[in-house]
């Protein structure tokens, strides 16, 4: 008898939303308060780790971390792009919209290539630590 394969991405919404909120909060703080955009990469590790910690013992911690970073970055992209464009001093509306769309598109490509794997790694690290220590991390 043949078995059918039904591939799909498993994740839980509650841990994803926790991780996404951490990504948004840390992203705003490191970009707008500390003015250090490169610190957003460790922030994605933390967001993925929070999503992994909020997952159950048999949950998909790494998937939750990756999707949390993706969702948080998509929410954060318009805010950061708007603040960067306003700091450039572009006065024409057409130029502002053009730069906004280009900048946001480039940012989302960077998110897919660099930041989402960091969220995945954050979830993996938390899950690995939780299983090695055996303690109540995230329960």
C-alpha positions as CSV (number, residue, x, y, z in Angstrom):
1,X,0.0,0.0,0.0
2,X,1.4,3.4,-0.9
3,X,1.8,6.1,1.7
4,X,1.0,9.6,0.7
5,X,3.4,12.4,1.8
6,X,1.8,15.6,3.0
7,X,4.7,18.0,3.6
8,X,3.9,21.2,5.5
9,X,5.6,23.6,7.8
10,X,4.6,23.0,11.4
11,X,4.6,25.9,13.9
12,X,2.6,27.2,16.8
13,X,1.1,30.7,16.7
14,X,1.5,31.6,20.4
15,X,5.3,31.2,20.6
16,X,5.7,32.8,17.2
17,X,3.8,35.9,18.4
18,X,6.0,36.0,21.5
19,X,9.2,35.8,19.5
20,X,7.9,38.4,16.9
21,X,7.1,40.8,19.7
22,X,10.6,40.5,21.1
23,X,12.1,41.0,17.6
24,X,10.0,44.2,17.1
25,X,10.8,45.5,20.6
26,X,14.5,44.8,20.3
27,X,14.6,46.0,16.7
28,X,13.1,49.3,17.7
29,X,15.5,49.7,20.7
30,X,18.7,48.9,18.8
31,X,17.8,51.0,15.8
32,X,16.1,54.0,17.3
33,X,17.6,54.3,20.8
34,X,21.1,52.9,20.5
35,X,21.5,53.7,16.7
36,X,23.2,50.4,16.1
37,X,21.5,48.6,13.2
38,X,24.0,45.8,13.2
39,X,22.8,44.8,16.7
40,X,19.6,43.6,15.1
41,X,21.3,40.3,14.2
42,X,21.7,39.3,17.9
43,X,18.2,40.6,18.5
44,X,16.9,38.0,16.0
45,X,18.8,35.3,17.9
46,X,17.1,36.4,21.0
47,X,13.7,36.5,19.3
48,X,14.2,33.0,17.9
49,X,15.3,31.9,21.3
50,X,12.2,33.3,23.0
51,X,10.0,31.6,20.5
52,X,11.8,28.4,21.1
53,X,11.6,28.8,24.9
54,X,7.8,29.4,24.6
55,X,7.3,26.3,22.6
56,X,6.4,23.0,24.2
57,X,8.9,20.2,24.8
58,X,7.7,18.4,21.7
59,X,7.0,21.6,19.7
60,X,8.9,22.8,16.7
61,X,11.2,25.3,18.4
62,X,13.4,26.1,15.4
63,X,10.4,26.6,13.0
64,X,8.8,28.8,15.6
65,X,12.0,30.9,15.9
66,X,12.4,31.3,12.1
67,X,8.8,32.3,11.6
68,X,8.9,34.7,14.6
69,X,11.8,36.5,13.1
70,X,10.2,36.7,9.7
71,X,6.9,38.0,11.1
72,X,8.7,40.5,13.4
73,X,10.9,41.8,10.6
74,X,7.9,42.2,8.3
75,X,6.2,44.3,10.9
76,X,9.3,46.3,11.6
77,X,10.3,46.9,8.0
78,X,8.0,49.9,7.3
79,X,8.8,51.6,10.6
80,X,12.6,51.4,10.1
81,X,12.4,52.3,6.4
82,X,10.2,55.3,7.2
83,X,12.7,56.6,9.8
84,X,15.7,56.1,7.5
85,X,14.0,57.9,4.6
86,X,12.9,60.8,6.8
87,X,16.5,61.2,8.1
88,X,17.7,61.5,4.4
89,X,15.7,64.7,4.0
90,X,13.9,63.7,0.7
91,X,11.1,66.3,0.2
92,X,9.5,65.0,-3.0
93,X,6.6,62.6,-2.4
94,X,7.4,60.5,-5.5
95,X,11.0,60.2,-4.6
96,X,10.1,59.2,-1.0
97,X,7.7,56.5,-2.2
98,X,10.3,55.2,-4.7
99,X,13.1,55.0,-2.1
100,X,10.7,53.5,0.4
101,X,9.6,50.7,-1.8
102,X,13.1,49.9,-3.0
103,X,14.6,50.0,0.5
104,X,11.8,47.9,2.0
105,X,12.2,45.3,-0.8
106,X,15.9,45.1,-0.3
107,X,15.4,44.8,3.5
108,X,13.0,41.9,3.1
109,X,15.5,40.1,0.8
110,X,18.1,40.5,3.5
111,X,15.7,39.3,6.1
112,X,15.1,36.1,4.1
113,X,18.8,35.4,3.6
114,X,20.4,36.4,6.9
115,X,17.9,37.1,9.7
116,X,15.5,34.1,9.4
117,X,18.3,31.6,9.7
118,X,19.5,33.4,12.9
119,X,16.0,33.0,14.3
120,X,16.1,29.3,13.4
121,X,19.5,29.0,15.1
122,X,18.1,30.8,18.2
123,X,15.3,28.3,18.5
124,X,17.7,25.4,18.0
125,X,20.1,26.6,20.7
126,X,17.3,27.1,23.2
127,X,15.9,23.6,22.4
128,X,19.3,22.0,22.7
129,X,20.0,23.8,26.0
130,X,16.6,22.8,27.4
131,X,17.1,19.1,26.5
132,X,20.7,19.0,27.8
133,X,20.0,20.8,31.1
134,X,16.7,19.2,31.7
135,X,15.5,22.1,33.7
136,X,12.3,24.2,33.4
137,X,13.5,26.5,30.6
138,X,10.4,28.0,29.1
139,X,7.9,25.7,30.8
